[in-house]
Amino acid sequence: MSGEKRLTDPAPGGRTSARHALPDRGGWFGVYGGRYVAETLVTPLAELERAYAEARADVGFQEELGTLLENFVGRPTPLYFAARLSQQLGSRIYLKREDLAHTGAHKINNTVGQCLLARRMGKPRVIAETGAGQHGVATATAAALLGLECDVYMGRVDTERQALNVHRMELLGARVVPVDSGSRTLKDAISAAMRDWVSHVDSTHYVLGSVLGAHPYPMMVRDFQSIIGRETRTQILAAEGRLPNWLVACVGGGSNSIGLFFEFLDEPSVRMLGIEAGGEAIEPGRHAARFAAGRSGVLQGTKSYLLQDDAGNVLETHSISAGLDYCSVGPEHAYYHDNGRIQYDSIDDDEALAGFDALTRLEGIMPALESAHALGYLLLDRSRIEPGSLLVVNLSGRGDKDVQSVLRARGKP
Ligand SMILES: *Cc1c(COP(=O)(O)O)cnc(C)c1O
């Protein structure tokens, strides 16, 4: 059955392959993307690009990945009709349940794919960087599964804030390397991971966690995540007999959202909305809404929207949700923002908390605070979504990890 085939094929194959030429061979999505790296990384990235192209075309690789996604990750994840939420909001709302994937979020789709690629490239070691620890845990999990050595870079401040995830990674056999340079958070961890990669590239693959960085990462991570949208198409057609009017997802680096959207980009009747973190206010240093206040710039290997001051210095960011708290966004999003194919909006911390409460109380599903941004948007008076719409919201992860943050936001110890 062709639908089933697509579920196990992570390439933008089947019906979408001919229609999406992006990125071009230089890794460009229009004027965004590319490969802005030091000389020392040009060869490793070219080698990765070639290895990935071969793996993508290799039936054996695709079958092994498909089997792991099914039996290890637990795919396909359900498409759940949220009856009480739908009734309250006057639309038909389905949730794509990435929170039910192994380790509790979509990130595992990408780390299993990249670790399988690392093994195929003959690299016994992977490295990653992580902010809140979610990508670190997903990488450590895939590394354990495939018997790879794993080092995860994490800013010292984040290791203290996210001690539980540090323990999880260590229990999985990974080594967590605290980073003491700069602001001792995610940006500094990324720089440390890049330095490691440059000096150990023969033995090591760098597992990047979102649709960021130099080509081929934004394309490769998108391909691994696009299984979300391929499953959704099959599932919504089975449930409703038609495509949705709207797809909604939160946008940090942009991987869960493009993972849902990609399959539908050439369906003009399907509108798409990405929700960024509005934080405390749209003022410098107090949010992570790149499309609300950013402009084009180059950071960590790619050109995209970037939160920066007039002199081009990268600004600090804030969000109640660690996974959305980053100063840039994937270059493919920048492209679809500018040409209008995907719309973007932002909601603030309190509005996201309202989304968290609504889903928890109405459906008995506690969402990650990242996903709560997509849900909270639906509750707003200024929502662009017309009542009566059929929509799919990507529930990118589960909220167990955020219970402390929610209590703290409510002034509880
Ligand atoms: C990391 C994370 C995000 C944000 O990353 P994207 O690349 O934008 O998907 C969103 N939701 C959850 C649950 C996450 O762990």
PDBQT file of the ligand as one rigid body, heavy atoms in Angstrom, charges set to zero:
ROOT
HETATM    1  C1  LIG A 501      13.007  21.292  21.078  1.00  0.00    +0.000 C 
HETATM    2  C2  LIG A 501      11.532  21.338  21.105  1.00  0.00    +0.000 A 
HETATM    3  C3  LIG A 501      10.795  22.254  20.314  1.00  0.00    +0.000 A 
HETATM    4  C4  LIG A 501      11.430  23.313  19.477  1.00  0.00    +0.000 C 
HETATM    5  O1  LIG A 501      12.254  22.881  18.456  1.00  0.00    +0.000 OA
HETATM    6  P1  LIG A 501      11.789  22.861  16.910  1.00  0.00    +0.000 P 
HETATM    7  O2  LIG A 501      13.046  22.537  16.204  1.00  0.00    +0.000 OA
HETATM    8  O3  LIG A 501      11.265  24.217  16.593  1.00  0.00    +0.000 OA
HETATM    9  O4  LIG A 501      10.747  21.825  16.786  1.00  0.00    +0.000 OA
HETATM   10  C5  LIG A 501       9.411  22.180  20.341  1.00  0.00    +0.000 A 
HETATM   11  N1  LIG A 501       8.769  21.295  21.123  1.00  0.00    +0.000 NA
HETATM   12  C6  LIG A 501       9.439  20.415  21.902  1.00  0.00    +0.000 A 
HETATM   13  C7  LIG A 501       8.662  19.464  22.740  1.00  0.00    +0.000 C 
HETATM   14  C8  LIG A 501      10.836  20.400  21.922  1.00  0.00    +0.000 A 
HETATM   15  O5  LIG A 501      11.482  19.516  22.708  1.00  0.00    +0.000 OA
ENDROOT
TORSDOF 0
